[in-house]
Amino acid sequence: MALTATTLAACGSQPTAVRPVPTVTIGYENNGADPEMVAKAEGFFGKYMKGAHVRMREFSSGPASLAALASGSLQFMTGIGNPPTAAAIGQGVPLKVIWAQELYTKDEGLVVRKGLGVHSLRDMAGKSIGIVVGSTSPFEVATAMANAHMPASAIKFVNMSPPDMVAAWQRGQLDAAYVWDPAFDTMLRSGGEAIMYDQNVAKQAPIFNLAVVQAPWAKSHRQLVLGFIRAEQAGVEFYHSHPAKAVQDMAAQAGISPSLARTELAGYRLYSVRDQLTPDGLGEGAGVKHALVTLSLNGAARYLYSIRQITQAPKDMSGFVDPSYAQAVAAER
């Protein structure tokens, strides 16, 4: 006869315990063209984070994700800049930086409406700039103003989300903004011109898109964190091996044209799993202390402390940069 669950129970067999499938939430920003968007489109997170139900959750900016990270309802946040990451660390959010997605060169900057007679940052004195408070933008502008010997009061800052900037720009209600793509490139293509890029202050304020993990969760879910790293690397590899399809994926995920996606990619320095372990990435071993990601966090923390956005700023952020997962995945190759 057929052995049903009831029959097995009657014969004294114990039912097999079913382990609950953990739900993993990965937060992300719409940063435009990015190999992570390929990983999302191609289903790499679900493929490599085996044994978990993976959810993707979009945030309007890095600062908007901090409460979710702090509460533990968000396990990963990606596309987050070093200032909001440093702010989270300064506020006691338990996280580790585990992946550097890309370094900005020309995909974030100050865009100004043409015809205003503004050709340099100094020309913005007495005018207003749209920024995202707590993000990379005020850090970059403040660094550039210091380089130009402009007082902090010379420019008025208006706090807006990137989508609100684009909407106000298209209505003719915003004349200048310091923002990242795709909002940056959208405004450039809609009557704007760039008078400053991140690369203009790269030595003092390098800006990354970073991926972080909630530290206590990571300790007990190492294999899922390794799966996350494998998925990120798979996105990078897919981009290099199938560039046309990758650009289509990026454009579809970001809601932009393939042409705009290619323009954005030209303004990034992308990082592979091996690049993570170099001095220009997370570093490894004793080199983490002097790696560019650590230095970028140190600089952001000093700035945030100077404007009293955080009440404490670790002088050395290397303890919050963890290349061990990237090292393990790189060793597999």
N, C-alpha and C positions, 0 to 999 in steps of 0.2 A: 504494500500500500504506500501511498505518498506520505512522506514525513512532513507534516505541517508543523508550524511553530507550536501549536497546542500539543501535538503528539510528542514533540521533543521535550516540552516542559513536563509532560506526564511521565516520560521515561527518566526524568531526573536530570536532564541536560540543562545547563544554565545558559540563558540567552547571552549572546555576545554583546558586550558593552559598546555602544556607539559613541565615539568621541565627538563632541561638538566641533563644528568647523569654525575656526576663528574668523572674524571679520576684520579686515585691515583697511583702514581709510588712508588714502594718499591725497593730501592736499596739493593743489597746484595753482599757479597764476597763469593767465593767458599771456605768456611772454612772446607770443608769435612763433616764428620759425625756430624749432628746437628739436634735437634728436629725441628728447623725451616725448614729444608729441607723436613721433613715429612709434615709440614703444607703446604708447597709449592706443594708437590706431591699429597696430598690428597685434594687440593683445599680449604683449610680452610680459606684462606684470602678472597676469593670470597664469601664463605659461610657466614662468620661472618661480613664482611664489606659490609653490605647490602646497596643497593642504589648507589653503585659505581662500576665503571669499573676499576679493579685492574690489573696493569701491574707490572711485575717483571723485573728489570734491573740489570744485573751483572756488577760489577766493579772489576778491577784487584787488588785494594787495597783501604783502607780507605781514604788516601790522595786524590786519584783520584776522590772521590765522593764529595769533599768539595765545588767545584765550583757550582755543581748542587744543593747542599743544600742551598748555599748562594743565588742563583738566584731564588729559589722557584720552580724550575722545578722538584725537587725531594722532596717528602713529608716525606719519611722515609728512613733511612739508617740503615742496620743491619750488624752484624758481624764486626763492627768497633771497633778497640782497643782504650784504654784510651788515648794514646799519640795523635793520630790524632783527637780524640774528643776534647781533651784539646787544641790542635792547632787551631781547628775551633772556639772554644769559644774565645781563645785569639785573633783571627783575626776578631772577631765580628760577626761570623755566628750565626744567631738566632736559637738556638736549645735547646731541652730538652732531657735528658736521661730518658727513660721511661721503659726500660727493660734490665736486665742483663741476657744474654743468657747462658753464662758459664764462669767459671774461669779456666784458663789454669793451668795445673800441669805438664804434660809430653807431650803435643802435640805441643810445640814450643820450640826450642832450637838451640844449635850450633851443626851442623852435620859436620863431617870432614871425608874425604876419608881415608879409612884404608890404613896402610902401610906408612904413612907420619911421623910416630914417634911423633904424637901429641896426648897427653893424658890429657892435662889440658889447661885452657885458657892461662896460662903463656907460654906454648909451641907455641902459635900463634904469639908471638912477631916477628915482621918483616915480617909477612905473610899477606895475604889478605882474607877478609871475605865478601861474598855477603850479602847485606842487602837491605831492602826497606826503603829509606830515608823518614822520617816523620811517620813511622809506629812504632810498638812496638819494633822491633828488635834493632835499635840503642840505645834505652832507656835501654833495658835489658843488652846489651853488655857493655854499659858505666857504669851501676850500678855494674856489675860483675868486670869490670876492676878497678873501684874505690875500691871495696872490696879487690882485689888482689894487690892493690897499684901499678898498672900499669899506666904509663902516657898515655894520650889520643892519643899521636902520635905513640904508640907502634904497633898498628895494622892499616893497610890500609883498608878502607871500599870502596866497589864497589857497587854502586846503581843499582839494578836489580829488575825486577818484579819476583814473584814466578815462573810463567811459564818459563821465560827466565833462571832462576836458574836451573830448572830441565833439560831444553834443554842443557845448557852449561855443567851441571854435566854429562849427558849421553854422551856428546861428549868428555869428559875428559878434559874440559877447565876450570873447577871450582873445587877447592879442599875443600872449606869450605863455609858454609852459616849459617846465623842465620835466621830462617824462621819458619813458622807455617805449620800445615797440610793442604792439603794433600801433599804439596811439601816436607815437612820435612820427613814424613814417606816414601815417594817415594824414597828419597835419602838414607834414612837409609836402605831400602831394596835393594838398588843398590850399595852396596859396601861402605856404610857409617857407622859411629858410632857416638853416641851422647856423647859429653864431657861436656854438660851443658844443663839444662832445666830451664824453667821459675821458677819452684818451688825452684831452688837454690837461687833465690833472691826474693822470694815471700813476705818476710816481708817488704823489701824496695820498691819493684816494682811489686805489684800484677797486673796481666794482665787479662782483661776481653774481651769478645766479647759483645759489647753493641748494643742496638737498640735506635736510636734517632729519634725525630720528629722535623720538621720545626716548630718552636714555634708559629709564627703568624698564620699559617695555622691551627695548632691544636686548637687554641682558638675558631675558628669558625666551627670546624668539630669534636667536642668532641665525638659524637657517632661513627664516623669512627675510631678515635683513640682507643676507647673502643673495637671496633670490631677487631682492630689489636691485642690488648692484648689478647682478647679471642682466636684468631687464634693461637697466640704463645703458649698459655696455652694448647690449643687442641693438638698441636704438641707434647708437653711434655707428656700429658696424654696418647696419642696414643702410644708413645714410651714405656711407662710403662705397658700398657695393651696389646699391640701387638708388643712385641720387635722384633720378627723375621721379620714381615712385615715392621716395621719401619726401621730396618737396610737395608732391600732391597730398600726401598724408598730413604734413605740417600745415599746408594751406587750408585743408578741410577742417582740421582740428581748431585752428586759430580763427577761422572765418575770414581769411584774406585770400588774395589771388596768388597763384604760383609765382608770378612776377615779383610781387611784394615779398613773398617768402624768400626768394633768392636774394633780393636786396638786403633783407634783414640778416641772412646768413653771412653776408659779406662784412657785416659789422660786428661779428663775434670771433673770439678764439675758442674753438670747441675743445673739450677735454675727453680723452679716452680713459680706460681704466689704468693704463700705464702712465698716462700724463698726470693722473692723480698723485702719483708717488714722486713727482719731480719737485724741485724747489719752487716752480711756478704754480704748483697745485697745493695739495695737502701736505706733501713731503712724506717722509717716513723716518722712523727712529728719532735720533736727536735732531734731525733736520726739520721736524714739524715745528719746532720753536721759531725757526727763521723762514718757514715757507710763506709764499705770497698770500695764501688764504688766511693764515694766522696773523700776518702783518696787516691785512685788510681789516680784520676784526679788531685788532688793537687800535688802529686809527679811528675806526668807527666808534668804538667805545669811548675813546678820549673826547671825540667831538660831542657825543651824546651827553657825556658827563659835564662838559663845559657849558652846555645849554640847559643843564639840570633836567634833562629828560629821563635820566637814570640817576639814582643816588649813590651807586657804587659801580666801579668799572675795574675789573681785574686787569692788571698791567700786562699780564701774559695770558692770552686766550688759547694757548696751545693745548691746555688740558681739555678743551671742548672740541678739538679737532681729532677725529679718530680715523686714520687710514687703514686700520686693521682689516676691515671688510674688503676694501679695494685690494689690499695685499693678497688676501686669500683668493679672490677671484682672478687676479693677475697671475697667480701661481698655477691656476688651472689651464692657462693658455701656453 
